[in-house]
Amino acid sequence: MRTLLLNMLALALVAVSCVGVAASPGGEGEKGEKITTATDQQEVAVTIYNDNLALVKDARRVKLAAGFNRLAWREVSAQMQPETALLRNLTIANGFVLQEQNFDFDLLTPETLMEKYLGKEVTVIRVNPATGAETREAATVLAANNGPILRYADRIESGIPVQSRLAFPGVPENLRDKPTLVVSLVTSLQGEQNLELSYLTAGLSWRADYVAELNDRDDHLDLNGWVTLTNQSGTAYPEARLQLVAGDLNRVRQQPPVPRKMMAMSKMAEALDMKQEALFEYHLYTLPGSTILAENQTKQVALMSANGVPIRKEFLLAGSAYYYSGQYDDIGQKLKAAVFVEFANKGTGLGIPLPKGIIRLYKKDISGNTQFVGEDHIDHTPGNETVRLKLGDAFDVTAERTQTDFRRLAGEGRYGSILETAYQIVLKNAKKQMVTVKVREPVPGDWTMVSESHPHIKAASNVAEWQVSIPADGKAVLSYRVRVKYREKN
């Protein structure tokens, strides 16, 4: 019902004298404002950070009068942080003084226009459907929520009558069709001047997405990286010089911006080679040339590409520290081994800092159809570091864990006690080829391996690891006994 009334109101609106709404480039509005639009733009540069933040630098050539000017800078981001706005005059270094700035983001819509006219008079124009004759009647707006309520001289009515429209005497102050930064300034120079407005804004974001395809033997992959850009800032950035910053910036958290209704986004993809460089403790990626960031658009740009990257696949069965503190009847049956792949960020096509994002892996089946086999998130990864991905749990590699013995050798309770426990892990492999499973056990306290069927390595002070080979369509048994001494409580 509310949508229907708003649609009726939109159809009923007549053309009004929109102060500051429509003006020619570099023109002057009825408020005495100098108007500058995107047609005055000489250059625009956008630097986008990971955390829904962007720095916009908008350079325009604007005609100003000597002395005081009230400049309406239109087509800025609707999610601008006005406290960060900085207007500079690139033509003159001195004789340019800023006095005041106002960010008008309350946009002209049928609903906001009605709200601004609460308690004010409008004209209701009725059309006789038979003759086409118009009659006019004054009315005062009493309410605007869920449709207008109008008070006439002799009655009160809700909604807009059929075959009627409303006429408004003008556009209220600060109500504009596009977000506008209004700046009061004084300049000593008359004529066209080069101005640059820079500001921080929300509504612009980017993320890295990676697509990898495994080969038949699962020992190499082809990797392609994409940057996904999203513009929901409320304005477009034509022919923008685009840079992206990867890293975790410290920011002072404030109240979230007021949500705004957005249109459906379109998608575009471009294949451009990015250049990267170090920037403070972050990394900066620069797109060559310029690109168009349309409003309400998602765009993908190529980041990197590497073929034949060597990988290592790993099956991992991980335990828990609590296994060694008591006696347990059932630890787990048909436990699944997790599947990981890892590769070094080096070599042809790699070696660059990889921004954090999601890597999705695919593999062709025996018919040649590409199938999705898993995904994982990576953090910012410097060059020459290892990328490790968990793809899921193995279907054909399982395990059964049984506690075969538990003894308390000394102490009561946990602290200061000495415990000895023994486990048997039966590892099964239903594949047609041999696999190796890494068994990782986090052992608490001061521990000693009393006996074992396979040699372990001490991967960390509290981690024991075994590499257990399982034959095709077969099984292997890992048995071990460990003694744990818990320290006295301080």
C-alpha positions in Angstrom: 0.0 0.0 0.0 2.8 2.4 0.9 4.6 1.7 -2.4 1.4 2.3 -4.3 0.9 5.6 -2.6 4.5 6.7 -3.3 4.1 5.7 -6.9 0.9 7.7 -7.2 2.7 10.7 -5.6 5.6 10.4 -8.0 3.2 10.5 -10.9 1.4 13.4 -9.4 4.4 15.6 -9.0 4.6 18.5 -11.4 7.8 20.3 -12.5 8.9 22.7 -9.8 11.5 25.4 -9.6 14.4 23.3 -8.4 16.9 25.6 -6.9 20.4 24.1 -7.3 18.9 20.9 -8.9 19.4 21.6 -12.6 22.2 23.9 -13.8 24.6 24.0 -16.7 28.2 23.0 -16.1 30.1 25.8 -14.5 26.8 27.7 -14.2 25.1 29.5 -11.4 22.0 28.3 -9.5 19.1 30.4 -8.2 20.7 30.4 -4.8 23.6 32.4 -6.1 25.7 29.2 -6.1 28.4 28.4 -8.6 27.6 25.0 -9.9 30.2 22.4 -10.8 29.4 19.0 -12.1 31.2 15.9 -13.4 31.5 17.6 -16.9 34.0 20.0 -15.3 36.1 17.0 -14.3 39.7 17.1 -15.4 40.8 14.0 -13.6 39.6 11.6 -10.9 41.7 9.2 -8.8 40.3 6.6 -6.5 42.3 4.6 -3.9 40.2 1.8 -2.4 41.1 0.0 0.9 40.1 -3.4 2.1 37.7 -2.2 4.8 34.9 -0.4 2.8 36.9 2.8 2.6 38.2 4.8 -0.4 40.1 8.0 -0.9 38.6 10.1 -3.8 40.6 12.9 -5.5 38.3 14.9 -7.9 40.1 17.6 -10.0 37.8 20.1 -11.8 38.3 23.3 -13.7 35.8 25.8 -12.2 35.0 29.4 -13.0 35.0 31.6 -9.9 34.5 35.3 -9.2 37.0 37.3 -7.3 36.0 37.6 -3.6 33.3 35.5 -2.0 31.9 32.4 -3.8 29.4 29.8 -2.7 30.4 26.7 -4.7 28.0 23.7 -5.1 30.2 20.7 -5.9 27.8 18.1 -7.3 28.1 14.4 -8.0 30.2 13.5 -4.9 29.8 10.2 -3.1 26.6 9.9 -1.2 28.6 8.2 1.6 31.2 10.8 1.8 32.7 11.5 5.3 32.4 15.3 5.1 34.8 15.9 8.0 37.6 14.5 5.7 36.8 16.7 2.8 39.7 19.0 1.6 39.4 21.5 -1.2 42.6 22.8 -2.7 43.3 25.4 -5.4 45.9 24.2 -7.7 46.1 27.4 -9.7 47.0 29.8 -6.9 48.9 28.9 -3.7 47.8 32.0 -1.7 44.7 34.1 -1.7 42.3 31.1 -1.4 40.4 30.7 1.9 37.7 28.2 2.8 35.1 29.6 5.2 32.4 26.9 5.5 31.2 23.6 3.9 28.0 21.7 4.1 27.2 18.2 2.8 23.7 18.0 1.4 22.8 14.3 1.1 19.1 14.6 1.7 18.0 13.7 -1.9 14.9 14.9 -3.7 12.3 12.2 -3.9 8.5 12.3 -3.7 8.7 11.1 -0.1 11.3 13.6 1.1 9.6 16.4 -0.7 6.3 15.7 1.1 8.2 15.4 4.4 9.8 18.9 3.9 6.3 20.3 3.3 4.8 19.1 6.6 2.7 22.0 7.9 3.0 23.9 4.6 0.6 24.6 1.8 0.6 22.8 -1.6 -1.8 23.0 -4.5 -4.0 20.0 -5.6 -4.7 20.1 -9.3 -7.7 18.0 -10.4 -8.4 17.2 -14.0 -11.9 16.5 -15.3 -11.6 13.3 -17.3 -14.5 14.3 -19.6 -13.5 17.8 -20.4 -9.8 18.0 -19.4 -10.5 21.1 -17.5 -8.3 21.7 -14.4 -9.3 23.0 -11.0 -7.0 24.1 -8.2 -7.4 23.9 -4.5 -5.0 24.8 -1.7 -4.3 22.2 1.0 -1.9 21.9 4.0 0.2 18.7 4.4 -0.5 17.2 7.9 1.4 13.9 7.5 3.5 12.2 4.9 4.1 8.7 6.3 2.5 5.9 4.2 1.0 8.6 2.0 0.0 12.2 2.4 -2.8 13.5 4.7 -4.1 16.8 3.4 -6.2 19.5 5.2 -8.5 21.5 2.9 -10.5 24.5 3.9 -13.5 22.4 4.8 -12.2 18.8 5.3 -9.2 16.4 5.8 -8.4 13.8 3.2 -5.8 11.0 2.9 -4.0 10.2 -0.3 -4.1 11.9 -3.6 -7.4 12.0 -5.5 -7.7 10.1 -8.8 -6.9 12.2 -11.8 -5.0 14.7 -9.6 -1.5 15.9 -9.0 0.3 18.1 -6.5 2.1 21.3 -7.2 4.8 22.6 -4.9 6.0 26.2 -5.0 9.7 25.2 -4.9 12.3 22.9 -3.6 13.1 23.3 0.1 16.6 24.3 1.3 19.2 21.5 1.3 17.0 19.1 -0.7 18.9 18.2 -3.8 18.6 15.7 -6.6 22.2 14.5 -6.1 24.6 14.6 -3.1 26.3 18.0 -3.1 29.1 19.5 -1.1 28.5 23.3 -0.7 31.6 25.3 0.0 31.8 28.9 1.0 35.2 30.3 -0.1 37.1 33.5 -0.9 39.5 33.7 -3.8 41.6 36.6 -5.0 41.6 35.4 -8.6 38.7 35.7 -11.1 38.1 33.2 -13.9 38.7 29.5 -14.4 40.7 27.8 -11.7 41.9 24.3 -11.1 40.4 22.9 -7.9 40.9 19.5 -6.3 38.5 18.0 -3.8 39.7 15.0 -1.8 37.7 13.0 0.7 37.2 9.6 2.3 34.0 7.7 1.6 32.3 4.4 2.3 30.5 2.5 -0.4 33.6 1.5 -2.4 35.2 -1.8 -1.6 37.4 -4.5 -3.2 38.3 -8.1 -2.5 40.6 -10.6 -4.1 39.2 -13.8 -5.5 41.3 -16.7 -6.8 40.4 -19.6 -9.1 42.6 -22.6 -9.3 42.4 -25.9 -11.4 44.1 -29.0 -10.2 45.7 -31.4 -12.7 44.9 -35.2 -12.9 47.7 -36.2 -10.4 46.9 -33.4 -7.9 50.5 -32.3 -7.9 50.2 -29.0 -9.9 47.6 -26.3 -10.4 46.8 -23.3 -12.6 46.0 -20.2 -10.6 44.3 -17.0 -11.6 43.6 -14.0 -9.3 40.9 -11.4 -9.8 40.1 -8.2 -8.0 36.4 -7.7 -7.5 35.5 -4.0 -7.2 32.1 -2.9 -5.9 30.8 0.7 -6.1 27.8 1.4 -4.0 28.8 4.9 -3.0 26.0 6.7 -4.9 27.9 8.2 -7.7 30.1 7.1 -10.7 33.8 7.7 -11.3 34.3 7.9 -15.1 37.8 7.4 -16.4 39.2 7.0 -12.9 42.9 6.3 -12.1 42.4 3.3 -9.7 44.7 2.1 -7.0 44.1 -0.6 -4.3 45.7 -0.9 -0.9 46.1 -4.3 0.7 46.7 -4.4 4.4 45.1 -4.0 7.8 44.8 -0.3 8.6 43.9 0.9 12.1 40.8 3.0 12.0 38.7 4.8 14.6 35.3 3.1 14.6 32.3 5.4 14.4 28.6 5.0 13.9 27.8 3.1 10.7 26.6 5.2 7.8 22.9 5.5 7.2 21.8 2.7 4.9 20.6 3.8 1.5 18.5 1.9 -1.0 20.7 0.6 -3.8 19.8 -0.6 -7.3 20.7 -4.1 -8.7 24.4 -4.2 -9.5 25.8 -5.1 -12.9 29.0 -7.0 -13.5 32.0 -6.3 -15.7 35.3 -8.0 -16.2 38.5 -6.5 -17.5 41.9 -8.1 -18.1 44.5 -5.6 -16.9 48.0 -6.2 -15.6 48.3 -4.6 -12.2 51.6 -3.1 -10.8 52.3 -3.5 -7.1 54.6 -1.7 -4.7 55.2 -1.4 -1.0 53.4 1.5 0.7 54.3 2.0 4.4 53.4 -1.4 5.9 50.9 -2.3 3.2 51.0 -3.0 -0.5 49.6 -0.8 -3.3 48.2 -2.2 -6.5 47.9 0.2 -9.5 45.7 -0.4 -12.6 47.3 0.8 -15.8 45.5 3.6 -17.6 42.0 4.5 -16.4 38.8 2.6 -15.8 35.1 3.4 -15.3 33.5 2.7 -11.9 29.8 3.0 -12.7 27.3 3.5 -9.9 25.9 0.2 -8.4 28.4 -1.9 -10.3 30.6 -4.9 -9.6 33.7 -5.1 -11.8 36.4 -7.7 -11.9 40.0 -6.9 -12.9 42.8 -9.4 -13.5 45.4 -9.5 -10.7 47.7 -12.3 -11.5 48.1 -15.6 -13.4 50.4 -18.6 -12.9 50.4 -22.0 -14.6 51.9 -25.3 -13.5 52.3 -24.3 -9.8 53.7 -27.3 -7.8 51.6 -28.3 -4.9 51.7 -30.8 -2.0 48.5 -32.6 -0.9 48.2 -33.7 2.7 45.8 -35.9 4.6 45.7 -34.8 8.3 44.1 -36.5 11.3 44.2 -34.1 14.3 43.5 -35.1 17.9 42.7 -33.0 21.0 44.6 -32.3 24.2 41.8 -33.6 26.4 42.5 -37.2 25.3 45.3 -37.3 27.8 43.7 -36.1 31.0 41.2 -39.0 31.7 39.7 -42.3 30.7 37.3 -42.4 27.7 35.2 -45.2 26.5 34.5 -43.8 23.0 36.8 -41.3 21.2 35.5 -41.6 17.7 34.6 -44.0 14.9 34.9 -43.3 11.2 36.8 -40.2 11.8 37.6 -38.4 8.5 41.0 -37.1 7.5 41.1 -33.4 6.5 42.5 -32.6 3.0 44.9 -29.8 2.6 46.9 -28.5 -0.4 49.8 -26.0 -0.1 52.1 -24.2 -2.5 54.9 -21.7 -2.3 54.1 -18.1 -3.5 57.1 -18.0 -5.8 58.0 -18.7 -9.4 56.6 -17.5 -12.7 53.4 -15.6 -12.2 53.8 -15.7 -8.4 56.1 -14.1 -5.9 54.0 -11.0 -5.6 52.1 -10.1 -2.4 48.8 -11.9 -2.6 45.9 -9.9 -1.0 43.6 -11.8 1.3 40.6 -13.5 -0.3 39.1 -16.8 -1.2 40.7 -19.4 -3.4 38.3 -21.8 -5.1 39.6 -25.0 -6.5 38.3 -27.0 -9.5 39.2 -30.3 -11.2 38.1 -32.0 -14.3 36.3 -35.4 -14.0 37.0 -38.3 -16.3 34.5 -36.8 -18.9 36.4 -33.6 -19.0 33.8 -31.6 -17.0 35.2 -29.1 -14.5 33.9 -29.7 -10.9 34.2 -27.6 -7.8 36.3 -29.4 -5.1 36.6 -26.9 -2.3 37.6 -23.4 -1.2 39.5 -21.7 1.6 40.3 -18.2 2.8 43.8 -16.8 2.7 45.2 -13.9 4.6 47.5 -11.3 3.1 50.5 -13.4 1.9 53.9 -12.0 1.1 56.1 -13.3 -1.7 58.0 -16.6 -1.0 55.5 -17.5 1.8 53.5 -20.8 1.8 49.8 -20.8 0.9 47.9 -23.6 2.8 44.3 -24.4 1.9 41.9 -26.8 3.6 39.6 -28.2 0.9 37.4 -30.5 3.0 37.3 -34.0 4.5 38.4 -37.1 2.6 35.7 -39.6 1.7 37.9 -42.6 1.3 40.4 -42.0 4.1 39.0 -42.7 7.6 40.2 -43.6 11.1 39.0 -45.2 14.3 40.6 -44.1 17.6 40.5 -46.3 20.7 42.0 -45.6 24.2 43.6 -48.9 25.1 44.9 -48.0 28.6 44.9 -45.3 31.2 46.8 -45.1 34.4 47.3 -42.5 37.2 50.9 -42.9 38.3 51.1 -40.0 40.8 49.0 -37.2 42.2 45.4 -36.4 42.7 43.3 -34.3 40.5 45.0 -32.7 37.5 47.7 -30.4 38.8 50.9 -32.1 39.9 49.7 -35.5 38.6 51.4 -38.0 36.3 49.2 -39.8 33.8 49.9 -42.5 31.3 47.6 -43.3 28.5 47.8 -45.5 25.4 45.9 -45.2 22.1 45.4 -47.3 19.0 44.4 -45.6 15.7 43.3 -47.7 12.8 43.7 -45.8 9.5 41.7 -47.1 6.5 42.2 -46.3 2.8 39.6 -47.1 0.2 41.5 -45.6 -2.6 43.2 -47.5 -5.4 46.5 -46.0 -4.6 48.6 -45.7 -1.4 48.2 -42.6 0.7 50.1 -41.1 3.6 48.3 -39.6 6.6 49.8 -37.1 9.0 48.5 -37.9 12.5 48.9 -34.8 14.7 48.4 -35.0 18.5 48.5 -32.0 20.8 49.8 -33.4 24.1 49.6 -31.2 27.2 52.0 -30.8 30.0 55.5 -32.3 30.1 55.2 -35.5 28.1 57.3 -38.5 27.2 56.6 -41.0 24.5 56.9 -44.4 26.3 56.4 -46.6 23.2 55.1 -46.4 19.6 54.6 -48.5 16.5 55.8 -45.7 14.2 58.4 -43.0 15.0 57.1 -39.6 15.8 58.6 -36.1 15.4 58.1 -33.4 18.0 56.7 -30.7 15.7 56.3 -28.3 18.7 56.7 -28.4 22.4 53.1 -29.8 22.8 52.7 -31.6 19.4 53.6 -35.1 18.3 53.3 -36.1 14.7 53.4 -39.3 12.8 53.5 -40.0 9.0 51.6 -43.2 8.4 51.5 -44.8 5.0 48.3 -46.8 4.2 48.3 -49.3 1.3 45.6 -49.1 -1.4 42.4 -50.7 -0.3 44.1 -51.4 3.0 44.7 -50.2 6.5 47.5 -49.3 8.9 47.5 -49.3 12.7 49.3 -46.7 14.8 49.8 -47.5 18.5 51.5 -45.4 21.1 51.8 -44.8 24.8 52.5 -41.4 26.3 53.3 -40.2 29.9 52.1 -36.8 30.8 53.2 -34.8 33.9 51.1 -31.8 34.8 52.9 -29.0 36.6 51.9 -27.9 40.2 49.3 -25.1 40.3 50.9 -21.8 41.2 
